[in-house]
Structures are given as C-alpha cells and as structure tokens.
Amino acid sequence: MDVKLYRCPNCSADLKFDPDKQLFCCEYCRSEFSEQQVNAMLQQRREQEQDQSRVQERLQQFPRPDSFDPENASEQEFSENTRMYECPSCGSQIVSDMNTAASFCFYCHNPVILKGRVEGMYRPAKVLPFAFGKDMALSYFKNWIKGKRYVPKDLASDLQLEKMTGLYVPFWVFDAVTSSHLDADAERVKTWTSGNYRYCKTSYYHVVRDIHAEYDGIPADGSLKIEDDLMEAIEPFDYSQLKDFDMAYLSGFFADKYDVDKDHIYPRIEERMFQSNEQKMDETVSFSRVHNRHVDHSVRRVRWDYMLLPVWFMTFHYKGKVWEYAINGQTGKIAGELPINRKKLAFFMALRGFLVGLIIFAACYGIGGFLI
C-alpha cells in the first residue's frame, strides 16, 4: 500500500494531521491546511512543472547561439560544483561545495540525505567570507554563557558544541532613498504659582517634519527556517569586506538556499526604513501632547543584491523546544534566548532563602544572648 505524504507548500517540511483541528499542520512554519487545499496546491504545482517541461522541450528544438554568456556560464558552474542535502524531518535544504560532507541538519539535528545539484538561479552575487574559525566561535559562545548559572549544563557540553556549524545565510540586501512627512497638532503646557494662585498656560502648535534618508545595505534573511529577529540581533555586517561570489568560499562551510524571494522580503525592509524615519522625526517633537498625527512615506531608487553572509549557527533541544543561537561570523556578536533550568533555579533560590534566614536568626540570637 502506498503511503500518501503531504509536504508544506511554504517550507517543504512534512505536514502532520492534527485530530483536534482536523487540519494538516506544519510544526516549523506554523501553517495549517485542509486536505482540499493541499491537494489543490499540489495539483497547481504539477501543472506548473508540466508547463515548464513543455517550454523546455520547445526551447531544445532551437539551436544554441555560439556567443558566450558569462552570466549563464557562472550559473552553470555553480550548479555543477555544488551539492544539496535535504533533511527528511524539517525539509531544510543545505548547500555545500562538492568536497564538504553533511551528516546532520543544524536546524533539527536529524540526519540529512544527499539530494543532488543546486540550480544556478540560486547563485548569489556576493559573499562575505567568515572572519574566524570554529574554535574562535566556540570561545565566543563559552564566554557568552559564562556566569549564567541557571542554564542547563548540557548547553555547554562537548557533544552540543560540536554541532556548531558555519553557515552562509541567504540575505537580500537593499539600498533605497526614502522621504517621510509628519503632520500633527501639538500642545505645550506650562504651569507656575504666584502668590495664592496657580496658573496654567497652554500653547498650541501645528507640527510639520520632513526627512529624506538614504539607506545602504539593509539586510533581510531569505530563509523561512531562521527567525528574522535572531538575524537582526547580530547585525551589522561590514560590507566593505564583500567579495564577488566564488565557490572557494563555500569550502568547509554550508549555505542555506533561500526560500523567500525578494518581493516577499521587501515589505520587511520598507517597514524598517519607515520606522527609522519616524523615530528620527519624533526625536525632534518635544511637546506635552501630540495628537492628530499623520505620516506619509515614499521610496525611490530601490536596488538589491542577493548575497551570502557568515553566521555560526547552533540549535539546542531542551524541554520540547528548539533554542537557536547565532554568532556573526565577521564580528562575533551573539544572539539567542537562553533556557532556564528551573530545578537549578529553584535550588539556588531555596538555598539563598535558607542562608538569609539563617543569618537573620543568628543575628537575632546573638543579640539576645549578648543582652542576657
């Protein structure tokens, strides 16, 4: 009997049936689908693949031009010299060069399988090489958790630290010119006392602010599997060290393949730029009260690059949850939420309470004995 296996259309992880919801659910990207929705999306994908196959068959009927296309050659080189590993558990697709072997998935720690070559369309334009190796990354991490007594001891075990992986994360990096206009009503209240009277003076203002700002190199990761907040927390990256992409930089490392294109990423970039503009304008508005606030934004001269940025990445399984840690592979900046060993915390709190009580008792008893 054939087994019917559903894959998440968003992240390709296995969908599991939730009997409470009567839906197929993805535990990685939290998507939910009915069986009809999944079948419809699978049918649409099959039809698209068939259309693409027919187009390829027609294109093969035409002779290829003799002229040499450097861009196509680069994509072909990338495709021929990379291999892709796929995690059967979480659906992650890991890219490496032909000489680097993958044995486990650094997202969920399950074994991975070799799938094949990577299409040239995923070839990045730029790469920011790692600035330090694994030993230094481990040193940064150990110093980071040093003194944090309530974390589980397994977090710093040799078996856990061995799973730290050098990962080139796919990023869409945007440049843009923005303009923002703030229009609001404001009040400034002044009070003072003279003699037996207290006075209050309210002044009314119409506030207008304009800002024009150029943004260079705003990054947003193109991976569904990595938390956006985690990647933003290890910024910034120094783009002065960027290199034109070369397969040699992948040697000994892995690269995640983007699964979110730039069109879906751009709203995040726009939101970051607009929030920055509003913050700068608000810093100049110092009144007792601001109301009827209205802000307009515009963007022009948008350009983008697809590039790989270096991150030392590690996951930790604890109490049924996956904890993720990232180290900027250029600056050493670390981000990630630390789990708390509640038993250890409870023990230290109880011990502390006991010692405090003992000190108070000893002090009181000592004073009483002295008085006697």
C-alpha positions as CSV (number, residue, x, y, z in Angstrom):
1,M,0.0,0.0,0.0
2,D,1.4,3.4,-1.0
3,V,1.8,6.0,1.7
4,K,0.4,9.4,0.9
5,L,2.9,12.1,2.1
6,Y,2.0,15.8,2.3
7,R,4.6,18.5,2.2
8,C,4.1,22.1,3.4
9,P,3.8,24.4,0.3
10,N,5.6,27.1,2.3
11,C,8.7,25.4,3.7
12,S,8.6,21.8,2.3
13,A,8.5,20.2,5.8
14,D,6.3,17.2,6.5
15,L,2.7,18.1,7.3
16,K,1.1,16.3,10.2
17,F,-2.6,15.7,10.7
18,D,-3.9,17.4,13.9
19,P,-7.0,15.5,15.0
20,D,-8.2,18.3,17.2
21,K,-8.1,20.8,14.4
22,Q,-8.9,18.3,11.6
23,L,-6.2,20.1,9.6
24,F,-2.7,19.3,8.2
25,C,-0.3,21.4,10.3
26,C,3.4,22.3,9.8
27,E,5.3,22.4,13.1
28,Y,8.1,24.5,11.6
29,C,6.4,27.5,9.9
30,R,3.0,27.0,11.8
31,S,1.0,26.8,8.5
32,E,-2.3,25.0,8.5
33,F,-4.2,23.5,5.6
34,S,-7.2,21.4,4.8
35,E,-6.7,18.3,2.7
36,Q,-8.6,20.0,-0.2
37,Q,-6.2,23.0,0.0
38,V,-3.1,20.8,0.0
39,N,-4.4,18.7,-3.0
40,A,-5.3,21.9,-4.9
41,M,-1.8,23.4,-4.3
42,L,-0.1,20.1,-5.3
43,Q,-2.2,19.9,-8.5
44,Q,-1.3,23.5,-9.3
45,R,2.4,22.7,-8.8
46,R,2.2,19.7,-11.0
47,E,0.6,21.7,-13.8
48,Q,3.3,24.4,-13.5
49,E,6.0,21.7,-13.7
50,Q,4.3,20.2,-16.8
51,D,4.2,23.7,-18.4
52,Q,7.8,24.3,-17.7
53,S,8.7,20.9,-19.1
54,R,6.8,21.7,-22.3
55,V,8.6,25.1,-22.6
56,Q,12.0,23.4,-22.1
57,E,11.2,20.8,-24.8
58,R,10.3,23.6,-27.3
59,L,13.5,25.5,-26.4
60,Q,15.6,22.5,-27.1
61,Q,14.3,22.4,-30.7
62,F,16.2,25.7,-31.4
63,P,20.0,25.8,-31.9
64,R,22.0,27.4,-29.2
65,P,23.9,30.6,-30.0
66,D,27.7,30.4,-30.4
67,S,28.2,33.5,-28.3
68,F,29.5,33.0,-24.8
69,D,27.3,34.3,-22.0
70,P,29.3,34.9,-18.8
71,E,26.2,35.0,-16.6
72,N,24.9,31.7,-17.8
73,A,28.4,30.2,-17.5
74,S,28.6,31.3,-13.9
75,E,25.2,29.8,-13.1
76,Q,26.2,26.6,-14.8
77,E,29.5,26.5,-12.8
78,F,27.6,27.0,-9.6
79,S,25.1,24.2,-10.5
80,E,27.9,21.7,-11.4
81,N,30.1,22.4,-8.3
82,T,27.5,22.4,-5.6
83,R,25.6,19.7,-3.9
84,M,22.4,19.9,-1.9
85,Y,21.5,17.9,1.3
86,E,17.9,17.7,2.4
87,C,16.6,17.0,5.9
88,P,13.7,14.5,5.7
89,S,12.4,15.8,9.1
90,C,12.2,19.5,8.7
91,G,12.6,20.0,5.0
92,S,15.8,22.1,5.2
93,Q,17.9,22.2,2.1
94,I,21.6,22.7,2.8
95,V,24.0,23.8,0.1
96,S,27.7,23.0,0.1
97,D,30.6,22.6,-2.3
98,M,31.5,19.1,-3.7
99,N,34.1,18.4,-1.1
100,T,32.1,19.2,2.1
101,A,30.1,16.4,3.6
102,A,27.0,17.0,5.7
103,S,26.0,14.4,8.3
104,F,23.3,16.2,10.3
105,C,20.8,19.1,10.0
106,F,21.9,22.1,12.0
107,Y,18.3,23.1,12.4
108,C,16.8,20.0,14.0
109,H,19.9,17.8,14.4
110,N,18.5,14.9,12.4
111,P,20.5,13.1,9.7
112,V,20.4,14.5,6.2
113,I,20.5,12.9,2.8
114,L,22.2,13.9,-0.4
115,K,19.7,15.1,-2.9
116,G,21.7,16.4,-5.9
117,R,22.9,19.6,-7.6
118,V,21.6,23.1,-7.0
119,E,20.1,25.2,-9.8
120,G,22.2,28.1,-11.0
121,M,19.4,30.5,-10.3
122,Y,20.3,30.3,-6.6
123,R,23.9,31.5,-7.3
124,P,24.5,34.7,-5.1
125,A,26.1,37.8,-6.5
126,K,28.3,38.5,-3.4
127,V,29.6,36.7,-0.4
128,L,31.0,38.0,2.9
129,P,33.7,35.5,4.0
130,F,34.0,34.2,7.5
131,A,36.4,36.2,9.6
132,F,37.2,33.5,12.1
133,G,37.0,29.7,12.5
134,K,35.1,27.3,14.7
135,D,37.5,27.4,17.7
136,M,37.1,31.2,18.0
137,A,33.3,30.8,17.6
138,L,33.2,28.3,20.4
139,S,35.3,30.6,22.6
140,Y,32.8,33.5,22.0
141,F,29.9,31.3,22.9
142,K,31.5,29.9,26.1
143,N,32.4,33.4,27.3
144,W,28.8,34.5,26.5
145,I,27.2,31.9,28.7
146,K,29.9,32.0,31.4
147,G,28.5,33.1,34.8
148,K,24.9,32.3,33.7
149,R,24.3,29.7,36.5
150,Y,20.8,28.8,35.7
151,V,21.2,27.5,32.1
152,P,21.2,23.7,31.6
153,K,24.8,22.3,31.8
154,D,24.2,20.3,28.5
155,L,24.2,23.6,26.6
156,A,28.0,23.9,27.0
157,S,28.7,20.1,26.7
158,D,31.3,19.0,24.1
159,L,28.6,16.9,22.3
160,Q,26.4,20.0,22.0
161,L,29.1,22.4,21.0
162,E,30.4,20.0,18.3
163,K,27.1,20.7,16.4
164,M,28.0,24.4,15.9
165,T,28.1,24.9,12.2
166,G,29.5,27.6,9.9
167,L,26.5,28.6,7.7
168,Y,26.3,31.2,4.9
169,V,22.8,32.6,5.4
170,P,21.0,33.8,2.3
171,F,20.2,37.6,2.5
172,W,18.5,40.1,0.3
173,V,20.3,43.4,0.8
174,F,18.6,46.6,-0.2
175,D,19.6,50.2,-0.9
176,A,16.9,52.9,-1.2
177,V,16.2,56.6,-0.9
178,T,13.2,57.5,1.3
179,S,11.2,60.5,2.2
180,S,8.8,60.9,5.1
181,H,6.4,63.7,6.1
182,L,4.9,64.2,9.6
183,D,1.9,66.4,10.2
184,A,0.4,66.7,13.7
185,D,-1.1,69.0,16.2
186,A,0.7,69.6,19.5
187,E,0.3,71.3,22.8
188,R,2.9,72.6,25.3
189,V,1.6,73.2,28.8
190,K,3.4,75.4,31.3
191,T,2.3,75.8,35.0
192,W,3.5,78.1,37.8
193,T,2.5,79.5,41.1
194,S,2.3,83.2,42.0
195,G,1.0,84.2,45.5
196,N,-2.2,82.3,46.2
197,Y,-2.8,81.5,42.6
198,R,-1.7,78.7,40.3
199,Y,-1.5,79.5,36.6
200,C,-1.6,77.2,33.6
201,K,-0.7,78.3,30.1
202,T,-1.4,76.0,27.1
203,S,0.3,76.9,23.7
204,Y,-1.0,75.2,20.5
205,Y,1.3,74.3,17.6
206,H,0.9,72.8,14.2
207,V,3.9,70.5,13.7
208,V,5.4,69.6,10.3
209,R,8.5,67.5,9.9
210,D,10.2,66.2,6.7
211,I,13.1,63.8,6.4
212,H,15.0,62.5,3.4
213,A,17.2,59.5,4.1
214,E,19.3,57.2,2.1
215,Y,19.7,53.6,3.2
216,D,22.6,51.4,2.1
217,G,22.8,47.7,2.8
218,I,19.7,46.9,4.8
219,P,19.7,43.1,5.1
220,A,16.9,40.6,5.5
221,D,17.4,36.9,5.6
222,G,15.7,34.9,2.9
223,S,15.2,31.7,5.0
224,L,11.9,30.7,6.5
225,K,13.6,28.4,9.0
226,I,15.6,31.1,10.7
227,E,14.0,33.7,13.0
228,D,14.2,37.2,11.5
229,D,14.7,38.7,14.9
230,L,17.7,36.4,15.5
231,M,19.4,37.6,12.3
232,E,18.6,41.3,13.0
233,A,20.1,40.9,16.5
234,I,23.6,40.0,15.2
235,E,23.7,43.0,12.8
236,P,25.6,44.9,11.5
237,F,27.8,43.4,8.8
238,D,30.8,45.2,7.3
239,Y,30.0,45.2,3.6
240,S,33.5,46.7,2.8
241,Q,34.7,43.1,3.0
242,L,32.3,41.8,0.4
243,K,33.7,39.6,-2.4
244,D,32.3,38.6,-5.7
245,F,30.9,35.1,-5.2
246,D,33.3,32.2,-5.7
247,M,32.8,28.6,-4.9
248,A,36.0,28.5,-3.0
249,Y,34.4,30.4,-0.1
250,L,31.9,27.6,0.4
251,S,34.7,25.1,1.1
252,G,34.3,23.7,4.6
253,F,31.0,25.5,5.2
254,F,27.4,25.2,4.4
255,A,25.0,27.6,2.7
256,D,21.2,27.8,3.2
257,K,19.2,28.1,0.0
258,Y,16.7,31.0,0.0
259,D,13.1,30.1,0.1
260,V,11.7,33.6,0.4
261,D,12.2,35.8,-2.7
262,K,13.0,39.5,-2.7
263,D,9.4,40.5,-3.4
264,H,8.1,38.9,-0.2
265,I,11.1,40.3,1.7
266,Y,10.7,43.9,0.6
267,P,7.8,44.8,3.0
268,R,10.1,44.0,5.9
269,I,12.8,46.3,4.5
270,E,10.3,49.1,3.9
271,E,8.9,48.8,7.5
272,R,12.4,49.1,9.0
273,M,13.2,52.2,6.9
274,F,9.9,53.9,7.8
275,Q,10.3,53.1,11.5
276,S,13.7,54.6,11.5
277,N,12.5,57.7,9.7
278,E,9.6,58.1,12.2
279,Q,11.9,57.7,15.2
280,K,14.2,60.4,13.9
281,M,11.3,62.8,13.4
282,D,9.8,62.0,16.7
283,E,13.1,62.9,18.4
284,T,12.6,66.5,17.3
285,V,9.0,66.7,18.6
286,S,9.1,67.6,22.3
287,F,5.7,68.7,23.4
288,S,3.4,67.9,26.3
289,R,0.9,66.3,24.0
290,V,0.8,65.3,20.3
291,H,-2.4,64.3,18.5
292,N,-3.9,64.1,15.1
293,R,-0.6,62.6,14.0
294,H,-0.3,61.7,10.3
295,V,2.7,60.3,8.5
296,D,3.3,59.7,4.8
297,H,6.2,57.7,3.3
298,S,7.7,57.3,-0.1
299,V,10.5,55.3,-1.6
300,R,12.5,55.6,-4.8
301,R,15.7,54.3,-6.4
302,V,15.4,50.8,-4.8
303,R,18.2,48.4,-5.7
304,W,19.0,45.0,-4.2
305,D,21.6,42.2,-4.1
306,Y,21.4,38.6,-3.2
307,M,24.4,37.6,-1.1
308,L,25.6,35.1,1.5
309,L,26.5,36.4,4.9
310,P,28.5,34.4,7.5
311,V,26.8,33.0,10.6
312,W,28.0,30.4,13.2
313,F,24.7,28.6,13.9
314,M,23.7,26.2,16.7
315,T,20.5,24.7,17.9
316,F,19.7,23.2,21.3
317,H,16.8,20.8,22.2
318,Y,15.5,21.4,25.7
319,K,12.1,20.7,27.3
320,G,10.5,20.0,23.9
321,K,11.6,23.3,22.4
322,V,14.4,24.1,19.9
323,W,16.6,27.0,21.1
324,E,18.6,28.8,18.4
325,Y,21.9,30.7,18.7
326,A,23.7,32.8,16.1
327,I,27.1,34.3,16.0
328,N,28.0,37.0,13.5
329,G,30.8,35.3,11.5
330,Q,32.5,38.6,11.0
331,T,32.2,40.5,14.3
332,G,31.5,37.7,16.9
333,K,28.2,39.3,18.1
334,I,26.0,36.7,19.6
335,A,22.2,36.5,19.9
336,G,19.7,33.9,21.2
337,E,17.4,33.2,24.1
338,L,18.9,31.1,26.9
339,P,16.8,28.4,28.5
340,I,16.5,28.2,32.3
341,N,16.9,25.1,34.3
342,R,14.0,25.6,36.7
343,K,15.2,22.9,39.1
344,K,18.6,24.5,39.4
345,L,16.9,27.9,39.8
346,A,14.6,26.6,42.5
347,F,17.5,25.0,44.3
348,F,19.5,28.2,44.4
349,M,16.5,30.3,45.4
350,A,15.8,27.9,48.3
351,L,19.4,27.8,49.3
352,R,19.6,31.6,49.2
353,G,16.4,31.9,51.3
354,F,17.8,29.4,53.8
355,L,21.1,31.3,54.1
356,V,19.3,34.6,54.5
357,G,17.0,33.2,57.2
358,L,20.0,31.6,59.0
359,I,21.9,34.9,59.0
360,I,18.8,36.7,60.4
361,F,18.3,34.1,63.0
362,A,22.0,34.1,64.0
363,A,21.9,37.9,64.3
364,C,18.8,37.9,66.4
365,Y,20.1,35.1,68.6
366,G,23.4,36.7,69.0
367,I,21.9,40.0,70.2
368,G,19.6,38.2,72.6
369,G,22.5,36.2,74.1
370,F,24.6,39.3,74.5
371,L,21.8,41.1,76.3
372,I,21.3,38.2,78.7
